[in-house]
Amino acid sequence: MKKVVLVASVALVLFFLITRPTQSADVVQTSLGGLRNGADGLVTFVHNLFGSGYSGSDHYSGNDHYSGSENAGGGEVYTIH
């Protein structure tokens, strides 16, 4: 019975990916956004619990630009612009 349910689920997912790719992508992006928000909330909770004062708004927004250069020690140094 488990195998039938698994095969049917995979077939259904593939059907929607093939027939409605845009809507499928929207569902995946929404799901991942929800997971990211949940993870960000969990990180904020843990940091606040242990007194570091982390705020979820300090999280990477995706709008920053990074440039890299090598420092005297041979490692990369990244600067946010």
N, C-alpha and C positions, 0 to 999 in steps of 0.2 A: 504493500500500500504506500509506503514512504517513497519508493522509487517512482511510482506513478505520479504522485503529487509533485515530486522534484522535476520530473520530465515535463509535466504539464506547466509548471511554473516557469521553467526555462523557455518553453515554447511560447508562452504568453508574453514574456519579456522580449524575446526576439521578434515576435509579431509586431509589438508596439514600436520597437526600435526601427524596424524596417518600414512600417506603414506610416508612422508619425514621428519622425526624427526630431523635429523642432519641439514638439510637446514633451517628448522623452527627455531631451536635454534640459528643458525648463524644470521638469520634475527632479532631475538629478541635481541641478544647481540649487533649487529650493531646499532639497534634502541636505545637501552639503552645507548650505548656509545655516540651516537649523542646527546641524551638528557643530558647526564652528561657533555659533552663538552659545550653545550649551557648553562646549569646552571652554570658551572664554569666561562664561559665568562660573564654571567650576574652578578655573585658575584664579579668578578674582576672589572667590570664597576662600580658597586655601591660602592665598597670599594675605588676605585680611585676617584670617584666623591666626596666622603666625606673626602678624604685626608688621609685615613689610610695606603695607599701604599701597599695594599695586592697584591700579585702576584699569578696568577694561578699556577705557578710552585711550590708554597709552599704547594699545596694541597696534601693530603695523597696519596701516590703512591702505597700502597698495599704491599710494600717490607719491611716495618718496623716490628719489633718484639716487643711485649709489655710484660712486666712482672708486676705483681701486688703485693703489700704488704700493710699491714695496717699501718697507721701512728698513732702517739700518740693520736690523736683526735678520733680514731675509724673509720675513713674513709679510702677508698682505695687510694693508690698512684700508678700511672702507670709510668713506665720508658720505653722510646724508646731505643732499642739497634740497 
